[in-house]
Amino acid sequence: MKTLRIALWFLLGSAEIVFAHWPQSSGTEGRNFQFLLTTGNNTFAGGATGAQIC
């Protein structure tokens, strides 16, 4: 029981509030997206026809 209290205290005490921002895209109709990659401030989208910075 003591271990459960310590685990709950740790989980609740270390929680942070995070707000995600999801911008609306212009759509993916007719496009072949196979991956999305985010590194730093850049977001890359790629498919069979190449990759682009979004």
Backbone as CSV, one residue per row, in Angstrom:
resi,resn,N_x,N_y,N_z,CA_x,CA_y,CA_z,C_x,C_y,C_z
1,MET,0.819,-1.190,0.000,0.000,0.000,0.000,0.865,1.257,0.000
2,LYS,1.956,1.212,0.756,2.844,2.367,0.810,3.487,2.615,-0.552
3,THR,3.831,1.543,-1.257,4.422,1.671,-2.584,3.435,2.295,-3.561
4,LEU,2.165,1.922,-3.447,1.134,2.493,-4.318,0.983,3.990,-4.052
5,ARG,1.001,4.398,-2.794,0.889,5.821,-2.470,2.071,6.602,-3.027
6,ILE,3.261,6.046,-2.900,4.453,6.731,-3.413,4.379,6.846,-4.933
7,ALA,3.945,5.777,-5.604,3.836,5.797,-7.063,2.803,6.825,-7.518
8,LEU,1.661,6.872,-6.865,0.628,7.853,-7.231,1.105,9.275,-6.963
9,TRP,1.771,9.489,-5.849,2.298,10.811,-5.529,3.287,11.257,-6.598
10,PHE,4.157,10.334,-7.015,5.149,10.655,-8.030,4.486,10.977,-9.368
11,LEU,3.527,10.153,-9.782,2.856,10.377,-11.066,2.064,11.675,-11.079
12,LEU,1.341,11.948,-10.024,0.534,13.170,-9.971,1.392,14.402,-9.753
13,GLY,2.457,14.260,-9.010,3.328,15.395,-8.738,4.188,15.791,-9.911
14,SER,4.445,14.858,-10.809,5.306,15.166,-11.949,4.521,15.470,-13.223
15,ALA,3.200,15.501,-13.131,2.380,15.767,-14.315,2.448,17.244,-14.692
16,GLU,2.493,17.509,-15.973,2.488,18.872,-16.481,1.301,19.042,-17.414
17,ILE,0.816,20.257,-17.499,-0.268,20.558,-18.430,0.365,20.924,-19.763
18,VAL,-0.062,20.233,-20.808,0.494,20.449,-22.142,-0.648,20.791,-23.081
19,PHE,-0.473,21.848,-23.839,-1.479,22.259,-24.812,-0.915,22.039,-26.215
20,ALA,-1.599,21.244,-27.003,-1.153,20.975,-28.369,-1.849,21.941,-29.328
21,HIS,-1.133,22.339,-30.353,-1.694,23.220,-31.373,-1.676,22.458,-32.689
22,TRP,-2.833,22.188,-33.220,-2.942,21.449,-34.479,-3.501,22.381,-35.548
23,PRO,-2.659,22.872,-36.466,-3.177,23.739,-37.527,-3.954,22.921,-38.563
24,GLN,-4.936,23.541,-39.156,-5.732,22.883,-40.175,-4.943,22.832,-41.472
25,SER,-4.950,21.682,-42.110,-4.249,21.537,-43.385,-5.192,21.842,-44.538
26,SER,-4.611,21.974,-45.713,-5.426,22.230,-46.897,-5.979,20.938,-47.480
27,GLY,-5.667,19.833,-46.843,-6.209,18.547,-47.279,-5.155,17.641,-47.889
28,THR,-5.447,16.364,-47.908,-4.514,15.386,-48.457,-5.127,14.608,-49.619
29,GLU,-6.221,15.092,-50.135,-6.886,14.386,-51.226,-5.980,14.329,-52.453
30,GLY,-5.801,13.150,-52.992,-4.987,12.976,-54.184,-3.499,13.002,-53.917
31,ARG,-3.086,13.022,-52.662,-1.668,13.041,-52.323,-1.296,11.733,-51.644
32,ASN,-0.051,11.342,-51.805,0.431,10.087,-51.252,1.365,10.383,-50.087
33,PHE,0.819,10.471,-48.864,1.637,10.693,-47.676,1.967,9.365,-47.033
34,GLN,3.259,9.126,-46.825,3.671,7.886,-46.192,4.341,8.135,-44.847
35,PHE,4.803,9.348,-44.569,5.395,9.627,-43.266,5.317,11.105,-42.930
36,LEU,5.326,11.389,-41.641,5.454,12.742,-41.107,6.590,12.708,-40.093
37,LEU,7.455,13.710,-40.117,8.593,13.787,-39.209,8.704,15.211,-38.707
38,THR,8.843,15.376,-37.401,9.047,16.691,-36.810,10.376,16.698,-36.092
39,THR,11.207,17.676,-36.423,12.480,17.860,-35.750,12.682,19.352,-35.534
40,GLY,12.794,19.757,-34.278,12.889,21.186,-33.984,11.615,21.900,-34.391
41,ASN,11.756,22.958,-35.199,10.589,23.715,-35.671,10.130,23.277,-37.050
42,ASN,10.764,22.263,-37.622,10.433,21.824,-38.974,9.583,20.563,-38.952
43,THR,8.602,20.511,-39.848,7.789,19.324,-40.041,7.945,18.890,-41.487
44,PHE,8.326,17.645,-41.695,8.528,17.100,-43.032,7.428,16.097,-43.336
45,ALA,6.910,16.148,-44.547,5.932,15.177,-45.020,6.504,14.539,-46.265
46,GLY,6.395,13.230,-46.359,6.990,12.557,-47.506,6.113,11.438,-48.033
47,GLY,6.391,11.094,-49.263,5.664,10.014,-49.911,6.440,9.518,-51.092
48,ALA,5.740,8.896,-52.018,6.370,8.307,-53.183,6.971,9.365,-54.114
49,THR,6.475,10.590,-54.045,6.947,11.634,-54.947,8.000,12.542,-54.318
50,GLY,8.426,12.251,-53.084,9.466,13.056,-52.438,9.012,13.572,-51.099
51,ALA,9.812,14.481,-50.529,9.517,15.058,-49.213,9.432,16.569,-49.328
52,GLN,8.675,17.175,-48.433,8.571,18.623,-48.411,8.497,19.102,-46.981
53,ILE,8.909,20.338,-46.739,8.771,20.958,-45.429,7.398,21.593,-45.346
54,CYS,6.662,21.277,-44.293,5.311,21.826,-44.133,5.341,23.064,-43.280
